[in-house]
């Protein structure tokens, strides 16, 4: 038989040695590639966008997705890109946000009608048509009068400084100033050149800031076709609100859906009741202020009523600003000035007491329990970062944050109580 050649085992083969200088060549090529990539990024810097940056990050790190740090960097990049994207198209999203807000506020009414056997689309259509009718009536009948009165207030604001200066230099006041050795001419120059313009600027700032929400919304509406888009979006969102809520719930992992549903129910109970109740109370307050000021003959009652309704959404600060504005505007009265000023301040105070004792407990309830110190702090912080809108959202946002903190504390307390029963694992988890 012919002799068979012995095949060499791969284990016995000597390991191949890479040619000398291969690692050095790869390092040089890698370095050159990085340099060229940086040069390319510098070259296209004018057309570079977050889309390209995010794509590059995902392209480089996706093969390393098994690494924990690589996954965190990718998720952080996606989250930052999402915030940038939303901030960039916030003007486009405004009608959708408004429609979602209207649908959220009106959903209990539609759900109640649905329990009576009325289809959701019928109730949604009736609500939207009624809303369009009311807004059209307000735009045609109320807003022109309100803006005319607002312009009148701004024009009259400059006169109060001159009236105050003339009152300061009446004969009796001038004699009193001379008795204490105060130069009336220097005081007159100071009030005329410094105090009067600043007083006028402060008054205009208060009025424009208090009434700015209405004028700002009207400007936005006039520039965009939101008045046409929002009703259609609100109808479809309100009609399909349970489906949308279910789709959002399905975005969570299966293990987190139950907890997400519980959190949504608690936030909805807290936030929904507060927002609906606060808007209702503010509307009632606006109607009462307008009615009483018209009855008492205080000038510009419609503007003061609108401002009172808006400022009623801001605890503490809204009451103070409204008191100051009402007294100042009441001083524009032609006759019985002191009486009108007292009537204006008394009306605002009495309505605030009526709201705190009757309206708020019955309509809003006691779901939002925030300590006054924490409430004032939240108002200052939110107004510092978000301005007037921050003042409006400070209370519900702070209430939700407190709710989650209390939930976390309760869960930690429960774990600590059951730690001796469950063992060291629960004890370590609670710590």
Phi, psi and omega in degrees: 000142180291148181283129179274141178284136177284128177277134180285133178287140178299331180293333181274347180290140176290143180296137181291136178266128179294148178302150181294131176094000180295313179300323179293320179295318178297319178297320180294317180296318179298316179296318179296321177298319178296317180298315179295323177296316177297321178294321177296317178299319178295325182290321184261023184299333182288332181253000179292145182216165176303334177298314180294319181296315179296318178299320179293320179296314179294323179295321182281322189262345182298321175298340180257024186296343176290340179280135183296316182295322178296319177296319179297319179295319179295315179295320177296320179296316179296320180294315178296321178296321179298315179296319177297318183295316179296318179296326182287326183251027183298328178293324178288325183281348184304314178298323180292320178296317178297318179296318178297321180295314178298318180296321179294319181289326184264356182301318179301324179294317179292320179296323178295317178293326178294326177293339176272001178096005179273128179300150182296323184292329178292310179297319179298317180295318179297317180296316181296317179296319177296319178297318178297319179297315180295315180296322177295317178297319179295317181294326183272328188252320189267313186299317177302318178293319181297316180291326176295316177294322179297317177296323178295323178295316180295323178290324181282346183295328182287337183285332184293328178293317178294320178296321179293320179296316179296323178293323180297329184253033170289168186300315182295318180292324180294322177296319179296321179293319179295328180297325180266012175074025180264130180286117181292328180292317178295319179295322178297315179297320181295316181292323183287317185270337185241306188289314184298311178298323180291321177298318178297319180294320179295316180296316179295322178296318178296316182292315180293324178292321181286325182261001185293331181297317181293313180293325178294317178296320180294325178294317178298317182295323180290332181275331183244161181268036182296331180297338178265323185284315188300317179300318179295314179297319181297321180298310183291322178292319180293322180293320184253025184300317177298324179293318179297318179297322178293320180295321177295321178297322181290347177290337180281151175300155184302324182288343183255357188292320181297315179293321177298320178295321178295317179296319179298318180298319181289318178295321179296320179295321182282307186287315182298314181294322181292312184295312180298317180292319181294320178294320178296314179296320180296320179295318177297318179297321179297317180295318181294317179297315179299318182293311182292320179293324175294321180293322182275356179078022177282133185293156177054054184291327183293316179296317179295326177293317178296316179297320179297321178295320179291314183289342178294340178283352182249111181295148174064293184297322179298319179295316181296314180297320181293321176300314181296314181296317182295320178294318180295314181293324177297334178289349176280359182298149181288321181222164178053050187295311182298320179295320178294322178295318179293318179297320180296311180296319180294321179296314179297317179295316180294320178293326177294319177296317178298320179294315183291328184268331187240303189293304185299314179299325183278327185264312182271319183084195183246032181289326182264097179252099182236133178297140183305321180297314179294324179295315179295319178299316180296322178298317180294317182293313182294322178292329179295319184270325187241002177071218184294324178297325177299324177296326182286325185261001184296314185294307181295323179295316178296321179297320179293318178299316179297322179298315180293323178295317178295323177297316179295318179295320180294320179294321178294323179293319178296320178295322179292326179290323182268004181300316179297333181277318185277340178107191185291333183297316178294324179297318179292323179295320180291332178280000000 
